């Protein structure tokens, strides 16, 4: 492991100052991803700024919105009464990820900033444009069963691993940032980048910017929502395909509004805007749900081993929406 300095910040201003004083600093939350990357020498920060002491509150507001501090652990978010009542898909998504021990350590900010679990990214002997820009991508011709089918490029087909972020994308979450130039907010759907020619550039964050909170805007019909995750084993496994969905259906069966996001299929949490547009003002029928899924997956790009994800994603979308339309939420 490369030598590094360590400092603990008590507030966001101090953290940003410490991180921008020189090059090569990283913010440290629960460390459930960063420490692994440092152990494998994929990440070699010269300084760690511990931010676990800041932004640790959950604020449920009268208007129905919720503000979650970036330092709150995943376990705390999933157990919070207001989150479970107002945004149950978020609680379910968090509980579908990792193990209880990891959720006890992992923070909201760290979860958002975690990096891909692509095996070639972790293998120092493999070609990986995300780890070493311009070197190539061994996943393209290698074992790519877990890899992306949407928004890919010739440079990278890795997927984003977060369950939590899929729910946040569906819920129109905003990410609040503090940086050297002050505070700003950005939509979660705009924070993560598609790979393009530079898959090593993963977010819109500027140098030294720190995630301080996530805001969930009021969305009354999100109280009836679902998170469905398909994986190779029943626990501690990353998604082959996941779906976060919330559906608002009128008394005559018309879809008034819908929120839909996918995991396990792209380099970022994938908001299914095409499917949402195809469903609005349509009757909530299996045929309409299938047509919406077809619209979302029409531009999917398949590799040798992951073509099954296209049909799997369509079926999981339809199943989740059917469950919501029939009032059965698990």
Phi, psi and omega per residue, in radians:
X1 nan 2.398 3.139
X2 -1.246 2.374 3.109
X3 -1.042 2.536 3.134
X4 -2.624 2.784 3.041
X5 -1.650 2.822 -3.117
X6 -2.354 2.347 3.067
X7 -2.487 2.558 -3.132
X8 -1.932 2.230 -3.122
X9 -1.777 2.475 3.127
X10 -1.738 -0.173 3.092
X11 -2.688 2.893 -3.044
X12 -1.139 -0.655 3.141
X13 -1.069 -0.790 3.112
X14 -1.114 -0.733 -3.129
X15 -1.053 -0.809 -3.130
X16 -1.117 -0.712 3.115
X17 -1.067 -0.773 3.131
X18 -1.136 -0.682 -3.073
X19 -1.298 -0.467 -3.096
X20 -1.704 -0.011 3.106
X21 -1.508 1.452 -3.061
X22 1.767 3.066 -3.073
X23 -1.755 2.828 2.964
X24 1.408 0.437 3.117
X25 -1.680 2.604 3.059
X26 -2.296 2.528 3.031
X27 -1.420 2.422 -3.125
X28 -2.004 2.072 3.018
X29 -1.750 -2.044 3.098
X30 -1.277 -0.336 3.090
X31 1.360 0.170 -3.046
X32 -1.199 -0.373 3.042
X33 -1.920 -0.812 -3.069
X34 -1.054 -0.756 -3.116
X35 -1.115 -0.683 3.064
X36 -1.055 -0.765 -3.129
X37 -1.153 -0.623 3.083
X38 -1.193 -0.684 3.129
X39 -1.079 -0.621 3.140
X40 -1.534 0.059 -3.100
X41 1.011 0.446 2.990
X42 -1.365 -0.694 2.981
X43 -1.864 2.300 3.139
X44 -2.309 1.083 -3.120
X45 -1.155 2.557 3.067
X46 -1.482 -0.309 -3.125
X47 -2.601 2.499 3.022
X48 -2.008 2.317 3.082
X49 -1.980 1.910 -3.099
X50 -1.334 2.069 -3.086
X51 -1.996 0.313 -3.084
X52 -1.234 -0.237 -3.111
X53 -1.558 -0.076 -3.064
X54 -2.030 2.795 3.032
X55 0.941 1.032 -3.038
X56 -2.017 0.343 -3.087
X57 -1.916 2.669 2.977
X58 -2.032 2.121 -3.091
X59 -2.004 1.961 3.046
X60 -1.568 2.087 -3.044
X61 -1.685 2.694 -3.111
X62 -1.034 -0.489 -3.101
X63 -1.366 -0.022 3.131
X64 1.770 -0.174 3.107
X65 -1.427 2.861 3.120
X66 -2.389 2.334 3.075
X67 -1.915 2.163 -3.078
X68 -2.030 2.116 3.113
X69 -1.141 2.555 -3.086
X70 -1.155 -0.400 -3.129
X71 -1.535 -0.001 3.112
X72 -1.239 2.403 3.139
X73 -1.312 2.747 3.123
X74 -1.062 -0.687 3.121
X75 -1.042 -0.760 -3.131
X76 -1.123 -0.719 3.111
X77 -1.096 -0.832 -3.092
X78 -1.107 -0.492 -3.107
X79 -1.596 -0.179 -3.061
X80 -1.161 2.295 -3.057
X81 -1.078 -0.765 -3.100
X82 -1.195 -0.671 3.081
X83 -1.105 -0.780 -3.108
X84 -1.139 -0.596 -3.124
X85 -1.417 -0.748 -3.035
X86 -1.537 -0.605 -3.048
X87 -2.384 1.101 -3.050
X88 -1.039 -0.512 3.123
X89 -1.053 -0.545 3.134
X90 -1.191 -0.796 3.102
X91 -1.056 -0.747 -3.126
X92 -1.158 -0.677 3.133
X93 -1.113 -0.762 3.140
X94 -1.098 -0.748 -3.119
X95 -1.211 -0.316 3.093
X96 -1.437 -0.146 -3.050
X97 -1.811 2.510 2.984
X98 0.964 -2.604 3.125
X99 -2.094 2.934 3.117
X100 -1.029 -0.696 -3.134
X101 -1.115 -0.730 3.132
X102 -1.200 -0.715 3.122
X103 -1.100 -0.515 3.091
X104 -1.174 -0.448 -3.120
X105 -1.731 -0.697 -3.015
X106 -1.139 2.429 3.140
X107 -1.840 2.851 3.127
X108 -1.055 -0.835 3.139
X109 -1.093 -0.726 3.129
X110 -1.171 -0.640 3.105
X111 -1.082 -0.751 3.126
X112 -1.098 -0.633 -3.044
X113 -1.627 0.061 -3.119
X114 -1.119 2.680 -3.081
X115 -1.785 2.946 -3.046
X116 -1.043 2.680 3.031
X117 -1.761 0.316 3.072
X118 -0.922 2.248 -3.082
X119 -1.081 -0.543 -3.125
X120 -1.301 -0.496 3.050
X121 -1.141 -0.621 -3.122
X122 -1.479 -0.224 -3.079
X123 -1.676 1.887 -3.097
X124 -1.116 -0.313 3.129
X125 -1.535 -0.164 -3.100
X126 -1.603 2.728 3.042
X127 -1.417 2.233 -3.084
X128 -2.629 1.978 3.135
X129 -1.184 -0.409 3.111
X130 -1.283 -0.646 3.134
X131 -1.505 -0.675 -3.122
X132 -2.369 1.578 -3.060
X133 -0.896 2.323 3.109
X134 1.538 -0.035 -3.078
X135 -1.452 -0.441 -3.089
X136 2.074 3.129 -3.110
X137 -2.391 1.819 -3.139
X138 -1.229 -0.316 3.137
X139 -1.168 -0.493 -3.097
X140 -1.030 -0.697 3.136
X141 -1.919 0.092 -3.091
X142 -1.772 -2.622 3.120
X143 -1.457 1.877 -2.991
X144 -2.164 0.553 -3.135
X145 -1.056 -0.616 -3.082
X146 -1.541 0.008 -2.898
X147 -1.564 3.077 -2.928
X148 -1.330 2.658 3.047
X149 -2.139 -0.153 -3.139
X150 -2.187 2.447 3.056
X151 1.157 0.416 -3.094
X152 -1.422 2.994 3.043
X153 -2.475 3.039 3.097
X154 -1.217 -0.205 -3.107
X155 -1.644 -0.411 -3.033
X156 -2.863 2.437 3.083
X157 -2.250 0.389 -3.134
X158 -1.223 2.727 3.079
X159 -1.906 2.706 3.011
X160 -1.419 2.344 -2.970
X161 -1.558 -0.168 -2.948
X162 -1.301 2.337 2.928
X163 -1.424 -0.767 -3.111
X164 -0.964 -0.750 -3.072
X165 -1.174 -0.463 3.086
X166 -1.134 -0.781 3.080
X167 -1.126 -0.735 3.127
X168 -1.073 -0.663 3.106
X169 -1.115 -0.744 -3.141
X170 -1.157 -0.514 -3.050
X171 -1.604 0.193 3.129
X172 1.037 0.602 -3.094
X173 -1.112 2.546 3.024
X174 -1.941 2.440 3.137
X175 -1.820 2.133 3.132
X176 -1.622 2.294 -3.037
X177 -2.122 2.625 2.985
X178 -2.218 2.267 -3.112
X179 -2.505 -3.072 -3.131
X180 -1.019 -0.471 -3.123
X181 -1.766 0.267 3.094
X182 1.890 -2.806 -3.069
X183 -1.743 2.622 3.019
X184 -2.766 2.927 3.102
X185 -2.225 2.640 3.122
X186 -2.521 2.510 3.089
X187 -1.148 2.485 3.093
X188 -1.000 -0.624 -3.129
X189 -1.187 -0.327 3.117
X190 -1.748 -0.181 -3.043
X191 -1.236 -0.848 -3.118
X192 -1.511 2.557 -3.070
X193 -1.864 2.636 2.943
X194 -1.325 2.786 -2.937
X195 -1.179 -0.711 -3.084
X196 0.891 -2.430 3.097
X197 -1.597 -0.154 -3.103
X198 -2.243 1.251 -3.130
X199 -1.158 -0.203 3.081
X200 -1.285 -0.338 3.062
X201 -1.625 1.809 -2.891
X202 -1.778 -0.361 -3.094
X203 -2.426 2.999 3.094
X204 -1.517 0.053 -3.096
X205 -1.145 2.368 3.040
X206 -1.425 2.908 3.141
X207 -0.994 2.207 3.085
X208 1.492 -0.100 3.141
X209 -1.234 2.446 -3.088
X210 -2.104 2.313 3.008
X211 -1.285 2.150 -3.127
X212 -1.900 -0.404 -3.132
X213 -2.898 2.838 3.004
X214 -2.168 2.285 -3.137
X215 -1.937 2.232 3.058
X216 -1.787 1.969 -3.132
X217 -1.218 2.739 3.123
X218 -1.027 2.265 3.127
X219 -2.588 1.524 -2.978
X220 -0.933 -0.699 -3.085
X221 -1.342 -0.063 3.049
X222 -1.227 -0.238 3.079
X223 -1.132 -0.359 3.012
X224 -1.973 1.638 -3.060
X225 -2.541 2.976 -3.036
X226 -2.532 2.602 2.946
X227 -2.220 2.075 -3.118
X228 -2.023 2.192 -3.096
X229 -2.179 2.194 3.062
X230 -1.862 2.205 -3.067
X231 -2.570 3.001 -3.054
X232 -1.307 -0.460 3.063
X233 -2.437 2.901 -2.909
X234 -1.322 -0.237 3.117
X235 -2.617 2.773 3.078
X236 0.877 0.888 3.090
X237 -2.493 2.548 3.126
X238 -1.379 2.748 -3.036
X239 -1.258 2.380 2.817
X240 -1.312 -0.838 3.010
X241 -2.583 2.411 2.992
X242 -2.336 2.723 -3.122
X243 -2.385 2.224 2.968
X244 -1.896 2.171 -3.032
X245 -2.492 2.544 2.985
X246 -2.474 2.404 -2.977
X247 -2.343 2.298 3.095
X248 -2.005 1.939 -3.080
X249 -2.040 2.313 3.137
X250 -1.326 3.013 -3.093
X251 -1.114 -0.409 3.119
X252 -1.624 0.158 3.062
X253 1.542 0.158 3.134
X254 -1.537 2.428 3.092
X255 -1.334 1.932 3.114
X256 -1.412 -0.691 -3.130
X257 -2.759 2.784 -3.111
X258 -2.735 2.553 3.001
X259 -2.221 2.320 -3.043
X260 -2.587 2.276 3.069
X261 -2.478 2.674 -3.076
X262 -2.119 2.557 3.027
X263 -2.146 2.821 3.120
X264 1.351 0.102 -3.032
X265 -2.144 -0.109 -3.033
X266 -2.635 2.970 -3.131
X267 -1.234 -0.209 3.138
X268 -2.472 2.839 3.002
X269 -1.004 2.216 -2.912
X270 -1.775 1.867 3.059
X271 -1.345 2.224 -3.040
X272 -1.565 1.195 -3.085
X273 -1.116 -0.672 -3.128
X274 -1.123 -0.737 3.119
X275 -1.147 -0.722 3.117
X276 -1.050 -0.790 -3.126
X277 -1.118 -0.643 -3.121
X278 -1.224 -0.398 -3.064
X279 -1.613 -0.522 -3.032
X280 -1.072 2.322 -3.140
X281 1.207 0.235 3.030
X282 -1.766 2.789 3.043
X283 -1.218 2.445 -3.113
X284 -1.400 1.397 -3.108
X285 -2.114 2.783 3.069
X286 -0.990 -0.619 -3.137
X287 -1.161 -0.708 3.115
X288 -1.183 -0.684 3.123
X289 -1.121 -0.719 3.121
X290 -1.145 -0.719 3.121
X291 -1.099 -0.687 3.107
X292 -1.135 -0.735 3.102
X293 -1.101 -0.713 3.098
X294 -1.073 -0.705 3.137
X295 -1.107 -0.670 -3.119
X296 -1.248 -0.619 -3.028
X297 -1.700 0.108 -3.044
X298 -1.129 -0.443 -3.124
X299 -1.782 0.271 -3.140
X300 -1.102 2.491 3.108
X301 -2.016 2.127 -3.050
X302 -1.746 2.509 3.004
X303 -1.804 -3.077 -3.062
X304 -1.030 -0.711 -2.978
X305 -1.839 -0.189 -2.986
X306 -1.973 0.218 -3.129
X307 -1.048 -0.474 3.125
X308 -1.060 -0.402 -3.093
X309 -1.128 -0.480 -3.110
X310 -1.106 -0.960 3.131
X311 -1.184 -0.646 3.114
X312 -1.050 -0.796 3.134
X313 -1.056 -0.749 3.128
X314 -1.056 -0.778 -3.092
X315 -1.201 -0.640 3.130
X316 -1.216 -0.677 3.064
X317 -1.025 -0.881 -3.112
X318 -1.071 -0.782 -3.124
X319 -1.079 -0.775 -3.135
X320 -1.126 -0.758 -3.128
X321 -1.195 -0.654 3.074
X322 -1.083 -0.748 3.136
X323 -1.064 -0.751 3.118
X324 -1.179 -0.718 -3.094
X325 -1.163 -0.435 3.137
X326 -1.647 0.037 3.059
X327 1.393 0.168 -3.141
X328 -1.766 1.799 -3.141
X329 -1.998 2.150 -3.122
X330 -1.939 nan nan
